[in-house]
Amino acid sequence: MIHYKNCPVCKSELIQEQLVAKDFTVTKNIFPIWQCNACTARFTQDVPEQDAIGAYYASDNYISHSDTKKGIINSLYHLVRKSTLLSKRRLVINETGVVKGSILDIGCGTAAFLHTMKEADWAITGLEPDSAARAKAAELYQIQPQESAKLGELKPASYHAITMWHVLEHVHELHDYIKQIAELLAPGGKLFIAVPNYCSTDATIYKADWAAYDVPRHLYHFSPLSIEKLISMHGLKLDKVKPMWFDSFYVSMLSEQNKDGKGNMIKALFNGLVSNLKAWGDVRKCSSVIYVISK
């Protein structure tokens, strides 16, 4: 068990308990979420060590590992996924200015995004800690992701783009990861980090039931300010913040399920829409955001 005495993002001692959340996916256990008053990062307190947390991912409903279409929410997720994958590909190409480059996707899951980049003739590399997800990637797309431990063996300055789609919040060795990633970027390369945003309206609506807290799998709960602080500690700078509009609806549907085990889909869609409308003029309030980062 890990109990933080300092903020895992900025190392400040100005931390305090903010709320308590439940593991709705696997154990139903309760975990406290603390906040840093210096950088505004939130983090899950008393999380399992890296070698013990695998049991908390052992669910057929964990979509990034199983690619499941079970249930209406996962079915809707697959319905919009093709559009979001193509949107991500356009973003990578536009921001890097490279039509056919090399990309590293960290935490690639079943490799759907890598498959999309491969179709655009990019040279792809994927890292994924879960063996079942790696096997699924081979089955679905004939892509062979490597184990995440291989990160330190990759060639420095060799990737035009490095992507982490809802991955950074899962990484135990936060600062070591960012340091290694920075070294892997080619000159002019871009790092794309997508994470949930607890500063969003849907997070405010659902409070402890907000599905994107996803304790204890989500070790950290980032604000835009905390991301900027984190990357600046490693000589990186934030270029742009981009919205992930579909996430407010998806997270709201899961959050409604968390509330009563059933889920009011009409209410979820309404809350997702309200969240997006409030973020329309300020992307930093979107349910999930993509940070475009460079050296």
C-alpha positions as CSV (number, residue, x, y, z in Angstrom):
1,M,0.0,0.0,0.0
2,I,1.2,3.5,-0.9
3,H,0.5,6.3,1.5
4,Y,1.7,9.7,0.2
5,K,3.1,12.3,2.6
6,N,3.9,14.6,-0.3
7,C,2.1,15.4,-3.5
8,P,3.2,12.8,-6.1
9,V,3.1,15.5,-8.8
10,C,4.9,18.5,-7.3
11,K,6.2,17.1,-4.0
12,S,4.5,19.7,-1.9
13,E,3.5,18.9,1.7
14,L,0.3,20.9,1.3
15,I,-2.0,18.0,0.9
16,Q,-5.3,17.1,2.5
17,E,-8.2,14.6,2.0
18,Q,-10.8,15.9,-0.5
19,L,-13.4,13.1,-0.8
20,V,-13.8,9.3,-0.6
21,A,-14.6,7.2,-3.7
22,K,-15.6,3.6,-4.3
23,D,-14.1,1.0,-6.6
24,F,-17.3,0.3,-8.6
25,T,-15.6,-2.1,-11.1
26,V,-14.0,-4.9,-9.1
27,T,-13.7,-4.9,-5.3
28,K,-16.3,-2.3,-4.1
29,N,-13.6,-1.1,-1.7
30,I,-13.4,2.5,-0.6
31,F,-10.4,4.8,-1.3
32,P,-9.7,8.3,-0.1
33,I,-8.8,11.0,-2.7
34,W,-6.5,13.8,-1.5
35,Q,-5.7,17.1,-3.1
36,C,-2.5,19.2,-3.3
37,N,-3.2,22.8,-2.5
38,A,0.0,23.8,-4.3
39,C,-0.4,22.4,-7.8
40,T,-4.1,21.3,-7.5
41,A,-3.4,17.7,-8.4
42,R,-5.6,15.1,-6.8
43,F,-4.4,11.6,-6.1
44,T,-5.8,8.3,-4.7
45,Q,-4.4,7.6,-1.3
46,D,-3.5,4.1,0.0
47,V,-3.3,2.5,-3.4
48,P,-1.8,-1.0,-4.0
49,E,1.8,-1.2,-5.0
50,Q,2.6,-1.7,-8.7
51,D,3.1,-5.5,-8.3
52,A,-0.3,-5.8,-6.6
53,I,-2.6,-3.6,-8.6
54,G,-3.2,-6.1,-11.4
55,A,-6.0,-7.7,-9.5
56,Y,-8.0,-4.4,-9.7
57,Y,-8.0,-4.6,-13.5
58,A,-9.4,-8.2,-13.5
59,S,-12.9,-7.5,-14.9
60,D,-14.5,-8.3,-18.2
61,N,-16.0,-4.8,-18.1
62,Y,-12.6,-3.1,-18.3
63,I,-13.0,-2.1,-22.0
64,S,-9.4,-1.1,-22.8
65,H,-8.2,-4.6,-22.0
66,S,-11.1,-6.7,-23.1
67,D,-12.5,-4.7,-26.0
68,T,-15.9,-5.8,-24.7
69,K,-19.2,-4.7,-26.4
70,K,-21.2,-6.1,-23.4
71,G,-24.0,-3.7,-22.3
72,I,-25.4,-0.5,-23.9
73,I,-22.6,1.8,-22.7
74,N,-19.8,-0.3,-24.2
75,S,-21.9,-0.7,-27.4
76,L,-22.2,3.0,-27.6
77,Y,-18.5,3.4,-27.0
78,H,-17.7,1.2,-29.9
79,L,-20.2,3.1,-32.1
80,V,-18.3,6.4,-31.7
81,R,-14.8,4.9,-31.4
82,K,-14.1,4.9,-35.2
83,S,-14.7,8.6,-35.3
84,T,-12.6,9.3,-32.3
85,L,-9.7,7.2,-33.6
86,L,-9.7,9.1,-36.9
87,S,-9.9,12.4,-35.0
88,K,-6.8,11.4,-33.0
89,R,-4.9,10.4,-36.1
90,R,-5.7,13.8,-37.7
91,L,-4.6,15.6,-34.5
92,V,-1.2,13.7,-34.5
93,I,-0.6,14.4,-38.2
94,N,-1.6,18.1,-37.9
95,E,0.4,18.8,-34.8
96,T,3.6,17.0,-35.8
97,G,3.4,18.2,-39.4
98,V,4.6,14.7,-40.4
99,V,2.5,12.7,-42.9
100,K,4.3,9.4,-42.4
101,G,6.3,9.2,-39.2
102,S,7.1,7.0,-36.3
103,I,4.7,6.8,-33.3
104,L,4.9,5.2,-29.9
105,D,1.6,4.5,-28.1
106,I,2.1,3.8,-24.4
107,G,-0.6,1.7,-22.8
108,C,-2.0,0.8,-26.3
109,G,-4.5,-1.7,-25.0
110,T,-5.8,-3.8,-27.8
111,A,-4.0,-1.5,-30.3
112,A,-7.0,0.0,-32.1
113,F,-5.3,3.4,-32.3
114,L,-2.1,1.9,-33.5
115,H,-4.0,0.1,-36.2
116,T,-5.5,3.4,-37.3
117,M,-2.0,4.9,-37.5
118,K,-0.6,1.9,-39.4
119,E,-3.3,2.3,-42.0
120,A,-1.8,5.8,-42.6
121,D,1.6,4.2,-43.2
122,W,3.1,5.3,-39.9
123,A,5.8,3.1,-38.2
124,I,4.2,1.9,-35.0
125,T,5.4,0.8,-31.6
126,G,3.1,-0.1,-28.8
127,L,3.6,-0.8,-25.1
128,E,1.0,-2.5,-23.0
129,P,1.3,-4.1,-19.5
130,D,-1.7,-6.5,-19.8
131,S,-0.9,-9.8,-21.5
132,A,-4.5,-10.4,-22.4
133,A,-4.8,-7.0,-24.1
134,R,-1.5,-7.8,-26.1
135,A,-3.0,-11.1,-27.2
136,K,-6.2,-9.3,-28.3
137,A,-4.1,-6.8,-30.3
138,A,-2.4,-9.7,-32.1
139,E,-5.8,-11.4,-32.8
140,L,-7.7,-8.3,-33.9
141,Y,-5.0,-6.3,-35.8
142,Q,-1.9,-8.6,-36.1
143,I,0.0,-6.0,-34.0
144,Q,2.4,-7.2,-31.4
145,P,2.7,-4.7,-28.5
146,Q,5.7,-5.0,-26.2
147,E,5.6,-5.2,-22.4
148,S,5.6,-1.8,-20.7
149,A,9.0,-2.6,-19.1
150,K,10.6,-2.2,-22.6
151,L,10.2,1.6,-22.4
152,G,13.7,2.0,-21.1
153,E,15.1,-0.1,-24.0
154,L,13.7,2.1,-26.8
155,K,16.0,4.3,-28.9
156,P,16.2,7.9,-27.8
157,A,15.0,10.7,-30.0
158,S,13.3,8.3,-32.4
159,Y,9.6,9.1,-32.3
160,H,7.7,12.0,-34.1
161,A,4.7,11.3,-31.8
162,I,4.2,9.7,-28.4
163,T,0.7,9.1,-27.3
164,M,-0.8,8.2,-23.9
165,W,-4.6,8.0,-24.3
166,H,-6.0,7.8,-20.7
167,V,-2.8,6.1,-19.4
168,L,-0.8,8.6,-17.4
169,E,-3.3,8.4,-14.5
170,H,-2.4,4.7,-14.2
171,V,1.4,5.0,-14.0
172,H,3.1,4.4,-10.6
173,E,6.5,5.8,-11.5
174,L,5.1,9.1,-12.7
175,H,8.2,11.2,-12.9
176,D,10.4,8.4,-14.2
177,Y,7.9,7.8,-17.0
178,I,7.8,11.5,-18.1
179,K,11.6,11.7,-18.0
180,Q,12.0,8.7,-20.2
181,I,9.3,9.8,-22.6
182,A,11.0,13.2,-23.0
183,E,14.2,11.4,-24.1
184,L,12.3,9.4,-26.7
185,L,10.9,12.4,-28.6
186,A,12.6,13.2,-31.9
187,P,13.5,16.9,-32.5
188,G,10.2,18.7,-33.1
189,G,8.3,15.7,-31.9
190,K,5.1,15.9,-29.9
191,L,3.7,14.2,-26.8
192,F,-0.1,13.7,-26.6
193,I,-1.5,13.1,-23.1
194,A,-5.2,12.5,-22.7
195,V,-6.6,12.4,-19.1
196,P,-9.8,12.9,-17.3
197,N,-10.3,16.4,-15.9
198,Y,-11.8,16.7,-12.4
199,C,-12.3,20.4,-13.0
200,S,-15.2,19.6,-15.4
201,T,-18.8,20.2,-14.8
202,D,-19.7,16.4,-14.9
203,A,-17.1,15.8,-12.2
204,T,-18.8,18.5,-10.1
205,I,-22.2,17.0,-10.7
206,Y,-21.4,13.4,-9.8
207,K,-18.8,14.1,-7.0
208,A,-17.7,10.7,-5.5
209,D,-19.8,8.8,-8.1
210,W,-17.8,10.4,-11.0
211,A,-16.7,7.4,-13.0
212,A,-13.4,8.9,-14.1
213,Y,-12.1,8.8,-10.5
214,D,-12.0,5.0,-11.2
215,V,-10.2,4.2,-7.9
216,P,-7.7,2.6,-7.3
217,R,-6.8,2.1,-11.0
218,H,-6.6,5.9,-11.5
219,L,-3.7,6.9,-9.2
220,Y,-3.9,10.6,-10.1
221,H,-6.7,13.0,-11.0
222,F,-5.2,15.8,-12.9
223,S,-6.2,19.4,-13.4
224,P,-4.8,21.5,-16.3
225,L,-2.6,23.4,-13.8
226,S,-1.1,20.2,-12.4
227,I,-0.3,18.8,-15.8
228,E,1.5,22.0,-16.7
229,K,3.5,21.8,-13.4
230,L,4.4,18.1,-14.0
231,I,5.7,18.5,-17.5
232,S,7.6,21.8,-16.7
233,M,9.6,19.8,-14.1
234,H,11.0,17.8,-17.0
235,G,11.8,20.5,-19.5
236,L,8.6,20.1,-21.5
237,K,6.0,22.8,-22.4
238,L,2.3,22.8,-23.1
239,D,1.5,23.8,-26.6
240,K,-2.3,23.3,-26.8
241,V,-5.3,21.8,-24.9
242,K,-7.8,20.0,-27.0
243,P,-11.3,18.8,-26.0
244,M,-12.6,15.2,-26.0
245,W,-16.3,16.0,-26.3
246,F,-17.6,12.4,-26.3
247,D,-16.1,11.6,-22.9
248,S,-18.6,13.8,-21.0
249,F,-21.4,11.5,-22.2
250,Y,-19.6,8.3,-21.7
251,V,-18.4,9.2,-18.2
252,S,-21.8,10.5,-17.3
253,M,-23.5,7.3,-18.3
254,L,-21.0,5.3,-16.2
255,S,-21.5,7.7,-13.3
256,E,-25.3,7.3,-13.4
257,Q,-24.7,3.5,-13.1
258,N,-22.5,4.1,-10.1
259,K,-25.2,6.0,-8.4
260,D,-27.9,3.3,-8.3
261,G,-26.6,0.3,-10.3
262,K,-29.1,1.0,-13.1
263,G,-28.3,4.3,-14.8
264,N,-30.6,7.0,-16.1
265,M,-29.4,7.4,-19.7
266,I,-31.6,10.5,-20.3
267,K,-30.1,12.2,-17.3
268,A,-26.6,11.1,-18.3
269,L,-27.0,12.6,-21.8
270,F,-28.3,15.8,-20.3
271,N,-25.5,16.1,-17.8
272,G,-22.9,15.3,-20.5
273,L,-24.4,18.0,-22.7
274,V,-24.4,20.6,-19.9
275,S,-20.8,19.8,-19.2
276,N,-19.8,20.3,-22.8
277,L,-21.7,23.6,-23.1
278,K,-19.9,24.9,-20.0
279,A,-16.6,23.8,-21.5
280,W,-17.4,25.4,-24.9
281,G,-15.8,28.6,-24.0
282,D,-13.0,27.1,-21.9
283,V,-11.6,23.7,-23.0
284,R,-9.9,23.4,-19.7
285,K,-13.3,22.5,-18.2
286,C,-13.9,19.6,-20.6
287,S,-14.6,16.2,-19.1
288,S,-11.4,14.8,-20.7
289,V,-8.7,16.8,-22.4
290,I,-5.7,16.2,-24.7
291,Y,-2.5,18.0,-23.8
292,V,-0.2,18.6,-26.8
293,I,3.3,18.9,-25.5
294,S,6.8,19.6,-26.9
295,K,10.3,20.0,-25.6
